[in-house]
C-alpha cells in the first residue's frame, strides 16, 4: 500500500509492506507473534499539499512518516491470547496446564508478571481463589489487631533510645521507631535530643524541661500529637507523632 509522508521540504511517497510471523504453541497450533512493517521511500512529490492531493487523491497522509527520508522497518511483538504464557520457560503453554503441573511457578507469575486479563483467568482456578480468600482474611485480621493512637497522653516503654534525624526534618531532631503491635509501625519525633557516649557508642536522649531523660525500656507517659495515620492496603498501620512532653511515672 502507498502512503504520503513529509520530509523536510517535500511531501514524499512511500510503499509499505507488512509481514506477520506465526509461531507454534506447545500444542501444535500456530499464532501470529510478530509483525514487521517495512517502509520503502519512493520519491519526493511536491512542497505544495494541494498538488500532492491532486496527484494522489486516494493516498492518505501518514504522520508517523514525518521527517523520514530513508527506508526503515518497524517491529511489533504480538501477544498470544491471555490464556497462554507469552514468555519464559512455559511460553506457548496454557495457564491451566501450568496450574496443574507447576503451581508454584504460576503463583510467582500471577504476582510478578501476569497481565490483568491473565489474573482474571487465574483467579478462577480453585487453589488460587482459595489463596486470595485467605489473604483477604489475613488483611482483615491485621486491621482488627491495630489500634491507631490518638493525640493525647500514652504510657509507653520504648524498646530503644532515640537516633538523630536530619537537621532539616521539621518534625524534630530525634526519632524512635517501633511496633506497638505486630502490624503497627509508630515513629515518635523529639524536638530536642542530646548525644550520649558509652564505650565508643553514641546514642541520644530526648530533652524535656531542660533535662535529658532515659527512655529505653522505661515506662513513661508521652504526650503525643499525631501527625499522620496511614492504613495500607495490606492491613498495616503507619503513624507519625510529635512528642510534646515526657513525664516520669
C-alpha positions in Angstrom: 0.0 0.0 0.0 1.0 3.6 -0.5 1.3 6.4 2.0 2.3 10.0 1.9 4.9 11.4 4.3 6.7 14.7 4.8 10.4 15.0 4.9 12.0 18.5 5.5 10.6 20.4 2.5 8.8 17.9 0.3 5.9 15.6 0.7 7.1 12.1 0.0 5.7 8.9 -1.4 6.2 5.6 0.3 5.4 1.9 -0.3 4.5 0.0 2.8 4.6 -3.8 3.2 3.6 -5.9 6.2 4.7 -9.3 7.2 3.2 -11.3 10.1 5.3 -14.2 11.5 3.5 -17.1 13.1 4.8 -19.3 15.9 3.7 -22.7 17.1 2.5 -23.1 20.6 3.0 -26.1 22.8 0.0 -27.9 21.3 0.9 -27.5 17.6 -1.3 -24.6 16.9 0.1 -21.5 15.1 -0.5 -17.9 16.3 0.7 -14.6 14.9 3.5 -13.5 17.2 5.5 -10.8 15.2 4.6 -8.1 12.7 7.2 -6.4 10.5 6.1 -3.2 8.8 8.6 -2.2 6.1 8.6 1.4 4.7 10.2 2.0 1.3 10.9 5.6 0.2 9.8 6.1 -3.4 10.2 9.8 -4.2 9.6 13.4 -3.4 6.3 14.6 -4.7 5.9 18.4 -4.1 6.1 21.1 -1.5 2.5 22.1 -2.2 -0.1 19.9 -0.4 -2.7 20.8 -3.0 -0.6 19.4 -5.8 0.0 16.3 -3.7 -3.7 15.7 -3.1 -4.5 16.3 -6.7 -1.8 13.8 -7.9 -2.6 11.1 -5.2 -6.3 11.7 -4.2 -6.8 8.3 -2.7 -3.5 8.1 -0.8 -3.7 9.1 2.9 -1.0 11.1 4.8 0.8 9.2 7.5 2.0 11.5 10.3 4.5 8.8 11.5 6.5 9.4 8.3 7.2 13.0 9.1 10.9 13.7 8.9 11.7 10.3 7.3 13.8 10.1 4.2 15.2 6.6 4.2 13.8 3.0 4.2 13.1 1.6 7.7 11.4 -1.2 9.5 9.0 -1.2 12.5 8.8 -4.4 14.6 5.8 -5.2 16.7 5.6 -8.2 19.0 2.1 -9.7 19.0 0.8 -11.4 22.2 -0.8 -14.7 22.4 -4.4 -14.9 23.8 -4.4 -14.2 27.6 -4.9 -18.0 28.3 -1.3 -18.6 27.2 2.1 -17.7 28.6 3.8 -15.1 26.3 7.3 -15.6 27.6 9.6 -17.6 29.9 10.1 -21.4 30.2 6.3 -22.0 29.7 5.9 -19.8 26.7 3.1 -21.1 24.4 1.5 -23.2 27.2 -1.9 -22.7 28.7 -2.2 -21.2 32.1 -4.5 -24.0 33.1 -1.9 -26.7 32.2 0.9 -25.0 34.2 -1.6 -24.6 37.1 -1.7 -28.4 37.2 2.0 -29.1 36.5 3.9 -26.2 38.2 1.6 -24.4 40.7 4.5 -22.6 42.5 5.7 -21.0 39.2 2.1 -20.0 38.3 1.8 -18.2 41.7 5.1 -16.4 41.0 3.8 -15.4 37.6 0.5 -14.2 39.0 2.2 -11.9 41.4 5.0 -10.6 39.3 4.4 -10.8 35.5 0.8 -11.6 34.6 -1.4 -9.1 32.7 -4.7 -8.1 34.1 -6.7 -10.3 31.8 -4.5 -13.2 32.8 -5.0 -12.5 36.5 -8.8 -12.6 36.0 -8.4 -16.0 34.4 -6.1 -17.4 37.1 -8.3 -16.1 39.9 -11.0 -18.6 38.8 -8.6 -21.5 39.5 -9.7 -23.2 42.7 -6.4 -23.1 44.6 -5.7 -19.5 43.6 -9.2 -18.4 44.5 -8.8 -20.1 48.0 -5.3 -18.4 48.4 -6.7 -15.0 47.7 -9.6 -15.5 50.1 -7.1 -16.4 52.8 -5.1 -13.3 52.1 -8.2 -11.1 52.4 -8.9 -12.7 55.7 -5.3 -12.1 56.9 -5.6 -8.4 55.9 -8.8 -8.1 57.8 -7.2 -9.8 60.9 -4.3 -7.3 60.7 -6.6 -4.4 60.6 -8.6 -5.7 63.5 -5.4 -6.1 65.6 -4.4 -2.5 65.0 -5.5 0.3 67.3 -4.5 3.7 66.0 -3.0 6.1 68.5 -4.8 9.4 69.0 -3.3 12.7 70.1 -3.0 12.8 73.9 -1.2 11.0 76.7 0.1 7.4 76.3 2.1 5.2 78.7 4.9 3.6 76.7 8.1 1.7 77.3 10.2 2.3 74.2 12.5 -0.6 73.1 15.5 1.6 72.3 17.0 5.1 72.5 16.4 7.8 70.0 18.6 8.3 67.0 19.4 11.6 65.2 17.4 12.7 62.2 18.3 15.2 59.5 18.7 18.8 60.8 16.1 20.0 58.3 13.4 17.5 59.4 10.6 19.8 60.6 9.2 17.0 62.8 12.2 17.0 65.2 15.9 16.3 65.7 15.5 12.8 67.1 13.2 9.8 66.5 12.3 6.4 67.8 10.6 3.9 65.6 8.9 0.8 67.0 5.9 -1.6 66.7 3.2 -1.2 69.4 1.7 -4.3 67.8 2.9 -6.7 65.1 1.3 -4.7 62.2 1.5 -1.2 63.7 4.5 1.0 63.0 4.9 4.1 65.1 7.5 6.8 64.8 8.0 9.3 67.6 9.7 12.6 66.9 11.5 14.6 69.6 12.0 18.3 69.3 15.4 18.2 71.1 18.0 15.4 71.8 21.4 15.3 73.4 24.2 12.9 72.4 25.5 10.4 75.0 28.6 8.3 74.8 29.2 4.8 76.2 32.3 2.7 75.4 32.7 4.3 72.0 29.0 4.0 71.2 26.9 7.1 70.6 23.2 7.3 71.5 20.7 10.1 72.0 18.4 11.0 74.8 15.4 13.4 74.4 15.4 16.6 76.4 12.3 17.6 78.5 12.2 20.7 80.7 16.0 21.2 80.1 16.9 17.7 81.3 17.9 14.5 79.4 15.5 11.6 80.0 16.4 8.0 79.7 13.7 6.2 77.7 14.9 2.7 76.8 12.7 0.1 78.4 11.4 2.6 80.9 7.6 3.1 81.3 6.9 6.8 80.8 4.0 9.0 79.9 4.3 10.7 76.5 2.0 13.4 75.3 1.7 12.9 71.6 0.4 14.9 68.6 -0.4 12.5 65.8 0.9 14.0 62.6 -0.5 11.4 60.1 -2.1 8.0 60.1 -1.9 5.6 57.1 -3.8 2.4 56.7 -2.1 0.4 53.9 -3.9 -2.0 51.6 -2.1 -5.0 53.1 -3.5 -4.3 56.6 -0.5 -2.4 58.1 -0.9 0.8 60.1 1.7 3.5 59.9 1.7 6.6 62.2 4.0 9.6 62.9 3.7 11.5 66.1 5.3 14.6 67.6 6.3 14.2 71.3 5.1 17.3 73.2 6.2 16.3 76.6 7.5 13.3 78.7 6.5 12.6 82.3 8.0 10.1 84.6 5.5 7.7 86.2 
